[in-house]
Amino acid sequence: MRFLTAGESHGPELTAIIEGVPSQLPLTVEDINEHLARRQKGYGRGRRMQIEKDQVTITSGVRHGRTTGAPITLHVENKDWTHWTKIMGAEPLSEDEEQEVKRKLTRPRPGHADLNGAIKYRHRDMRNVLERSSARETTVRVAVGAVAQVLLKQFDIHLCGHVLEIGDVVSEQKPYDSLKSLQEVTEASEVRCADEHASEKMKEAIDEAKKNGDSIGGIVEVIAENVPVGLGSFVHYDRKLDGKIAQSVLSINAFKGVEIGLGFEAARMNGSKVHDEIAHDEEKGFYRKSNRLGGFEGGMTNGMPVVVHGAMKPIPTLYKPLQSVDIESKEPFTASIERSDSCAVPAAAVVCEAAVAWEIADAFLDKFGSDTMDDIKKHYESYIDEVRKF
């Protein structure tokens, strides 16, 4: 599978085209809108979430609730577009209209793509950069990930994205009965955290940052259960699934780090405390006694839950603005203030979940893929039967 997104933050809509989804997969807008609504929740979100009530429209590739095998087109309307038609419209402006449009943006904000993008594409108006580089694009990334999750659920593969840390507040990771129960608890939390005590501390940290005109980041975790053995490859570097997941997570706006399983902690431990011992059971076949490596060995899934951590930096748009330099005058200035979230970590957990889901689904189809869901299920069931007997 592959996908392409298009659209600007204040343009008329965001669009994604997905290619490679097999035919006969049950898919409705409700399957996608559920995840779009999850992305918009979270303590510390800004005023944009009050404007946009994201809903998807499917305009190709699905007929009567089932995929056809053709490319799927997803649209999400930007409600705020009505206030930006002159500024962001595609049609040329008359001289009179140009006078009405706000002046071009020449002042890059530290931590954003503004200056680098302007230099790369030779833009003297940096709105051409910030509109596309905005995290608003993650809306359709979540929509694409939702389609991937619909596919994975057909094979009882489920994911949960939740928050481990916000600022210096760290949640206590407690055992959970099932992934479903973990998701129920975290979705009920305003900060998408399973630790009730830590959740309150996180909200206090977000409030403190907002009061100081600052922003705050954190760490999210994505768990995927019932992923079969052997997705990915040890043969080619670019087909290692843990590497593809890492790339996908780091491509999310503001994400600066990714770990699989123990991640960086493993570098500070002895090998005997890191690697997962192998056991065998007559009914379920081979399994690991622990899951320190996060479900991966040699770039391939090993049948244990896939565990991914992503680190999100604080959002760089601040109400306590930083210093920068105007690209036209070369004079220093205090960076402009745009409406912003003081913390988007709870929403980032949903985006990260979507990114991981996409890569697992893509690897799943790479191994079991065919043109129709019926053929894929036959391939999958035959493989699972062979794995148990191995």
C-alpha positions as CSV (number, residue, x, y, z in Angstrom):
1,M,0.0,0.0,0.0
2,R,1.0,3.6,-0.3
3,F,-0.7,7.0,0.2
4,L,-0.3,10.6,-0.6
5,T,-1.7,13.6,1.3
6,A,-2.4,17.1,0.0
7,G,-3.9,20.3,1.4
8,E,-3.0,23.3,3.5
9,S,-3.9,24.2,7.1
10,H,-6.3,27.0,6.0
11,G,-7.0,25.7,2.5
12,P,-10.4,24.4,1.5
13,E,-9.7,20.8,2.5
14,L,-7.2,18.0,3.3
15,T,-7.0,15.1,0.9
16,A,-5.5,11.6,1.0
17,I,-5.3,9.0,-1.8
18,I,-4.6,5.5,-0.8
19,E,-3.5,2.8,-3.2
20,G,-3.3,-0.9,-2.7
21,V,-6.2,-1.6,-0.4
22,P,-7.7,-5.0,-1.4
23,S,-11.2,-5.3,-2.6
24,Q,-14.1,-6.5,-0.4
25,L,-12.9,-4.8,2.8
26,P,-15.9,-3.4,4.8
27,L,-15.3,0.3,5.2
28,T,-17.5,3.3,6.2
29,V,-16.9,6.9,7.1
30,E,-17.8,6.0,10.7
31,D,-14.8,3.8,10.9
32,I,-12.6,6.8,10.1
33,N,-14.5,9.6,11.9
34,E,-14.2,7.7,15.2
35,H,-10.4,8.2,15.0
36,L,-10.6,11.8,13.7
37,A,-12.7,12.6,16.8
38,R,-10.1,11.0,19.1
39,R,-7.4,13.2,17.5
40,Q,-9.3,16.3,18.4
41,K,-9.6,15.5,22.1
42,G,-7.0,16.2,24.8
43,Y,-6.3,18.6,27.6
44,G,-4.3,21.6,26.4
45,R,-5.7,21.9,22.8
46,G,-6.1,25.3,21.3
47,R,-9.0,27.2,19.7
48,R,-8.7,25.5,16.3
49,M,-10.3,22.4,17.8
50,Q,-13.4,24.4,18.6
51,I,-13.7,25.5,14.9
52,E,-12.9,22.2,13.1
53,K,-15.2,19.2,13.7
54,D,-13.4,16.8,11.4
55,Q,-15.5,14.5,9.2
56,V,-14.3,12.5,6.3
57,T,-15.9,12.1,2.8
58,I,-15.0,9.1,0.7
59,T,-15.2,10.0,-3.0
60,S,-13.6,6.9,-4.6
61,G,-12.6,3.3,-4.1
62,V,-15.6,2.4,-1.9
63,R,-19.0,1.3,-3.1
64,H,-21.9,0.3,-0.9
65,G,-19.7,0.0,2.2
66,R,-17.0,-2.2,0.6
67,T,-13.7,-1.3,-1.1
68,T,-13.4,-2.0,-4.8
69,G,-9.6,-2.4,-5.1
70,A,-9.4,1.0,-6.8
71,P,-7.6,4.0,-5.1
72,I,-9.5,5.4,-2.2
73,T,-9.9,9.2,-1.9
74,L,-10.5,10.7,1.5
75,H,-11.5,14.4,2.0
76,V,-11.7,16.4,5.2
77,E,-13.1,19.9,4.9
78,N,-11.5,22.8,6.7
79,K,-14.3,24.8,8.2
80,D,-12.0,27.7,8.8
81,W,-11.5,28.1,5.1
82,T,-14.4,30.6,4.9
83,H,-12.2,33.2,6.6
84,W,-9.2,32.5,4.4
85,T,-10.6,32.4,0.8
86,K,-8.8,35.5,-0.3
87,I,-5.5,34.7,1.5
88,M,-5.4,31.0,0.5
89,G,-7.3,30.9,-2.8
90,A,-5.9,29.3,-5.9
91,E,-7.0,32.0,-8.3
92,P,-4.9,35.1,-9.1
93,L,-5.8,38.3,-7.3
94,S,-6.6,41.7,-8.9
95,E,-4.6,44.7,-7.7
96,D,-7.6,45.8,-5.5
97,E,-7.9,42.3,-4.0
98,E,-4.2,42.2,-3.3
99,Q,-4.5,45.3,-1.1
100,E,-7.2,43.5,1.0
101,V,-5.1,40.4,1.6
102,K,-2.8,40.4,4.6
103,R,0.8,41.3,3.9
104,K,3.2,38.4,3.2
105,L,4.9,36.6,6.1
106,T,8.6,37.3,6.2
107,R,9.3,36.5,9.9
108,P,10.3,32.9,10.5
109,R,9.3,31.3,13.8
110,P,12.0,29.3,15.6
111,G,11.3,25.5,15.7
112,H,9.1,25.6,12.6
113,A,9.8,24.8,8.9
114,D,9.3,28.5,8.0
115,L,12.9,29.5,7.2
116,N,14.3,26.2,5.9
117,G,11.3,25.8,3.6
118,A,11.5,29.4,2.3
119,I,15.1,28.9,1.4
120,K,14.6,25.5,-0.2
121,Y,11.6,26.6,-2.4
122,R,12.6,30.3,-2.8
123,H,9.5,31.6,-1.1
124,R,9.5,35.3,0.0
125,D,6.1,34.7,1.6
126,M,6.5,32.0,4.2
127,R,2.8,31.3,4.4
128,N,3.5,29.0,1.5
129,V,5.6,26.9,3.9
130,L,3.7,27.1,7.2
131,E,0.4,26.2,5.7
132,R,1.6,22.9,4.4
133,S,4.1,22.1,7.2
134,S,1.3,22.6,9.8
135,A,0.4,19.6,12.0
136,R,-3.1,20.1,10.6
137,E,-1.9,17.6,7.9
138,T,-1.9,14.8,10.6
139,T,-5.7,14.9,10.3
140,V,-5.6,12.8,7.1
141,R,-2.6,10.8,8.4
142,V,-5.1,9.6,11.1
143,A,-7.7,9.0,8.4
144,V,-5.3,6.8,6.5
145,G,-4.3,5.0,9.7
146,A,-7.9,4.4,10.4
147,V,-8.3,2.5,7.1
148,A,-5.2,0.4,8.1
149,Q,-6.8,-0.4,11.4
150,V,-10.0,-1.6,9.7
151,L,-7.9,-4.0,7.7
152,L,-6.0,-5.2,10.7
153,K,-9.1,-5.8,12.8
154,Q,-10.2,-8.3,10.1
155,F,-7.3,-10.4,11.5
156,D,-7.9,-9.6,15.2
157,I,-4.9,-7.2,15.3
158,H,-5.6,-4.3,17.5
159,L,-3.7,-1.1,18.5
160,C,-3.8,1.3,21.4
161,G,-2.0,4.7,21.6
162,H,-1.7,6.4,24.9
163,V,0.5,8.8,26.9
164,L,3.4,7.8,29.2
165,E,4.9,11.2,30.0
166,I,4.0,14.9,29.7
167,G,6.8,17.3,30.7
168,D,8.5,15.9,33.7
169,V,5.4,13.9,34.9
170,V,5.8,10.2,34.3
171,S,2.9,7.7,34.6
172,E,3.3,4.5,36.5
173,Q,3.0,1.7,34.1
174,K,0.7,-0.9,35.6
175,P,-0.3,-4.3,34.2
176,Y,-3.6,-4.2,32.2
177,D,-6.1,-7.0,31.7
178,S,-6.4,-6.5,27.9
179,L,-5.5,-4.0,25.3
180,K,-9.2,-3.1,25.1
181,S,-9.4,-2.4,28.9
182,L,-6.2,-0.2,28.5
183,Q,-7.8,1.7,25.7
184,E,-11.1,2.2,27.7
185,V,-9.1,3.7,30.6
186,T,-6.9,6.0,28.5
187,E,-9.7,7.2,26.2
188,A,-11.6,8.3,29.3
189,S,-8.6,10.4,30.5
190,E,-8.3,14.0,29.3
191,V,-4.6,13.4,28.8
192,R,-5.0,9.8,27.4
193,C,-3.0,8.4,30.4
194,A,-3.8,5.2,32.3
195,D,-2.4,6.5,35.6
196,E,-5.1,8.6,37.3
197,H,-2.7,10.3,39.7
198,A,-0.2,11.1,37.0
199,S,-3.1,12.4,34.8
200,E,-3.9,15.1,37.3
201,K,-0.2,16.1,37.6
202,M,0.0,16.3,33.8
203,K,-3.0,18.6,33.6
204,E,-1.3,20.8,36.2
205,A,1.9,20.9,34.2
206,I,0.0,21.9,31.1
207,D,-1.8,24.6,33.0
208,E,1.5,25.9,34.3
209,A,3.0,26.0,30.9
210,K,0.0,27.8,29.4
211,K,0.1,30.4,32.2
212,N,3.7,31.1,31.5
213,G,3.0,31.4,27.7
214,D,5.0,28.2,27.1
215,S,4.4,24.8,25.7
216,I,5.1,21.2,26.9
217,G,5.9,17.9,25.2
218,G,5.9,14.3,26.2
219,I,6.2,10.6,25.3
220,V,3.5,8.4,23.8
221,E,3.3,4.6,23.5
222,V,1.6,2.5,20.9
223,I,0.9,-1.2,21.5
224,A,-0.2,-3.6,18.7
225,E,-1.4,-7.1,19.8
226,N,-1.8,-10.3,17.9
227,V,0.7,-9.3,15.2
228,P,1.9,-12.5,13.5
229,V,5.5,-13.7,13.4
230,G,7.5,-12.7,10.3
231,L,6.3,-9.3,9.2
232,G,9.2,-7.3,7.9
233,S,12.5,-8.8,6.7
234,F,16.1,-9.5,7.8
235,V,17.2,-9.7,4.2
236,H,17.1,-6.0,3.0
237,Y,17.7,-3.0,5.3
238,D,14.8,-1.0,3.8
239,R,12.3,-3.8,4.5
240,K,13.0,-4.1,8.2
241,L,9.6,-3.3,9.8
242,D,11.0,-1.8,13.0
243,G,13.0,0.6,10.8
244,K,10.0,1.5,8.7
245,I,7.9,2.2,11.8
246,A,10.7,4.4,13.2
247,Q,10.8,6.4,10.0
248,S,7.0,6.8,10.0
249,V,6.9,7.9,13.6
250,L,9.7,10.4,13.1
251,S,7.8,11.9,10.2
252,I,5.1,13.1,12.5
253,N,5.2,16.8,13.2
254,A,7.3,17.6,16.3
255,F,8.4,14.0,16.9
256,K,12.1,13.9,17.7
257,G,12.7,10.3,19.0
258,V,11.4,6.8,18.7
259,E,12.1,3.6,20.6
260,I,11.1,-0.1,20.1
261,G,10.7,-2.0,23.3
262,L,13.3,-1.0,25.9
263,G,14.9,1.3,23.3
264,F,17.7,3.5,24.7
265,E,17.4,1.8,28.1
266,A,18.8,-1.4,26.5
267,A,22.1,0.3,25.9
268,R,22.6,0.7,29.6
269,M,21.8,-2.9,30.5
270,N,23.6,-6.3,30.2
271,G,22.5,-8.6,27.4
272,S,21.1,-11.1,29.8
273,K,18.6,-8.5,31.0
274,V,17.7,-7.4,27.5
275,H,17.0,-10.4,25.2
276,D,13.8,-12.4,25.4
277,E,14.1,-16.1,26.2
278,I,12.4,-18.5,23.8
279,A,9.9,-21.2,24.9
280,H,7.6,-23.6,23.2
281,D,4.0,-24.7,23.9
282,E,2.3,-27.5,22.1
283,E,-0.8,-25.4,21.5
284,K,0.6,-22.0,20.6
285,G,4.0,-23.0,19.3
286,F,7.1,-20.8,20.0
287,Y,6.8,-17.7,22.2
288,R,9.0,-15.4,24.3
289,K,9.0,-15.3,28.1
290,S,9.3,-11.5,28.1
291,N,8.9,-8.7,25.6
292,R,11.8,-6.3,26.3
293,L,12.6,-6.0,22.5
294,G,9.1,-4.8,21.8
295,G,8.0,-7.6,19.5
296,F,10.9,-7.4,17.1
297,E,14.1,-9.4,16.4
298,G,16.2,-9.0,13.2
299,G,13.8,-6.4,11.8
300,M,10.9,-8.9,11.9
301,T,7.9,-9.3,14.2
302,N,8.3,-12.3,16.6
303,G,4.7,-12.7,17.7
304,M,4.9,-10.7,20.8
305,P,3.0,-7.3,21.1
306,V,4.7,-4.6,19.1
307,V,5.6,-1.7,21.5
308,V,6.7,1.7,20.1
309,H,7.5,4.9,22.0
310,G,7.6,8.3,20.4
311,A,9.0,11.5,21.9
312,M,7.2,14.7,21.0
313,K,9.0,18.1,21.6
314,P,7.0,21.1,22.9
315,I,5.1,22.9,20.2
316,P,7.3,25.8,19.0
317,T,4.5,28.4,18.6
318,L,4.7,30.2,21.9
319,Y,2.8,33.0,23.7
320,K,6.2,33.8,25.1
321,P,7.8,34.2,21.7
322,L,11.5,33.6,20.9
323,Q,13.9,35.8,18.9
324,S,14.3,35.6,15.1
325,V,15.3,37.6,12.1
326,D,13.1,39.1,9.3
327,I,14.2,37.6,5.9
328,E,13.6,40.9,4.1
329,S,15.0,43.5,6.4
330,K,17.4,41.1,8.2
331,E,16.4,42.9,11.4
332,P,15.9,40.9,14.6
333,F,12.3,40.6,16.0
334,T,10.2,38.8,18.5
335,A,8.5,35.8,16.7
336,S,4.8,36.3,15.9
337,I,2.2,34.6,18.0
338,E,-0.3,32.3,16.2
339,R,-3.1,30.5,18.0
340,S,-1.7,27.2,19.3
341,D,-2.0,24.3,21.6
342,S,0.0,24.5,24.8
343,C,0.2,20.7,24.7
344,A,-0.8,18.3,21.9
345,V,0.7,15.1,23.3
346,P,-2.7,13.3,23.9
347,A,-3.6,14.0,20.3
348,A,-0.1,12.9,19.2
349,A,-0.8,9.5,20.7
350,V,-3.6,9.0,18.2
351,V,-1.4,10.2,15.3
352,C,1.4,7.8,16.4
353,E,-1.1,5.0,16.6
354,A,-2.1,5.7,13.0
355,A,1.5,5.7,11.8
356,V,2.3,2.4,13.4
357,A,-1.0,0.9,12.1
358,W,-0.2,1.9,8.6
359,E,3.2,0.3,8.6
360,I,2.0,-2.9,10.2
361,A,-0.9,-3.2,7.7
362,D,1.5,-2.5,4.8
363,A,3.9,-5.2,5.9
364,F,0.9,-7.5,6.5
365,L,-0.2,-7.1,2.9
366,D,3.3,-7.5,1.7
367,K,3.4,-10.9,3.2
368,F,-0.2,-12.1,2.7
369,G,-1.4,-9.7,0.1
370,S,-3.7,-10.4,-2.9
371,D,-6.4,-8.6,-4.7
372,T,-9.3,-9.6,-2.4
373,M,-9.9,-10.0,1.3
374,D,-11.0,-13.7,0.8
375,D,-7.7,-14.7,-0.7
376,I,-5.7,-12.8,1.9
377,K,-7.6,-14.6,4.7
378,K,-6.8,-17.9,3.1
379,H,-3.1,-17.1,2.9
380,Y,-3.1,-15.8,6.5
381,E,-4.9,-18.8,7.9
382,S,-2.7,-21.3,6.1
383,Y,0.4,-19.4,7.4
384,I,-0.8,-19.3,11.0
385,D,-1.5,-23.1,10.8
386,E,2.1,-23.7,9.6
387,V,3.5,-21.4,12.3
388,R,1.8,-23.5,15.1
389,K,3.2,-26.7,13.6
390,F,6.8,-25.4,13.1
